[in-house]
Amino acid sequence: MYQLHATLTQYKLEADSDYHLVLSDGSGHTMIAEIPDPACVGSTSPLLTSIQKSRSEFDARYTPTTSFQTANVPVTITGVGFFDFLHGQTGVAPNGIELHAVLDVQFTSGGGCAGSGQLLGYPGFETGTPAPWTASSGVVSSSSGEPAHGGTWKGWLDGYGSTHTDTLAQNVTLPAGCVSYRLSFWLHVDTAETTSTSRYDTLTVQVLNSAGTVLATLATYSNLDHNTGYTQRTFSVAGYAGQQITVRFTGAEDYTAQTSFVIDDTAVTVS
């Protein structure tokens, strides 16, 4: 068993359900670490508990997909030394050694955070104009029909009582090497729908890449989530560290009975 201090540069969900991690020493040398799917580990294996722990530690920060994603964050990884045969795998060491299975993953700041703080421009919309947000007409509003969470202005999607779609989005570049990456916003849902079972009107919260491809749908809210005030919603976007992403809200309303999705005091905070 070995413990390695390195930089996690890429990660991917493999076809066999392992997490494939590419580790670098910062000098051009790389090797692979693999976190198996705990469901593939025998119930009597002495490694099962540690593999479950490492998988949970990784899932708490990233959402691997079948394509490689970049990370560039310092890590301390503990795992079993294993020699794979060389077959052109991404990040493989010259002699094919890996840490497989990974038994523990610790994310450390390592002094490598390229920039911390709140990254969104005009997160509370108080300039009264959309930029640097892109928004459907009338979304950035100071109307008294729906109060802001703070100040006067907010993002008010839908509320027309007819078939309608509104969007609100902003590009943001997430620095590499930080420990925490959080998207948060305050949401108020007001509706005239009377159903307690059907989601007629929806608000989706998505992350897109610079090409406009949806990387993840973080949440979907509906008329069933109506509330009397605001509720803060928070999500990890650590899986997109080192990338430019677009945070996009899309409100879709059906042909009758209004639902208003009101968003305010947004933030993308890294540390």
Buried (B, 14 or more C-beta within 10 A) or exposed (E): EEEBEBBBBBBBBBEEEBBBBBBBEEEEEBBBBBBBBBEEBEEEEEBBEBBBBBBEBBEEBBBBEEEBBBBBBBBBBBBBEBEBEEEEBEBBBEEBBBBBBBBBBEBEBBEBBBEBEEBBEBBBBBEEEBEEBBBBEEBBBEEEEBBBBBEBBBBBBBBEBEEBEBBBBBBBBBBBBBBBBBBBBBBBBBBBBEEEEEBBBBBBBBBBBEEEEEBBEBBBBBBBBBEEEBEEBEBBBBBBBBBEBBBBBBBBBBEEBBBBBBBBBBBBBBE
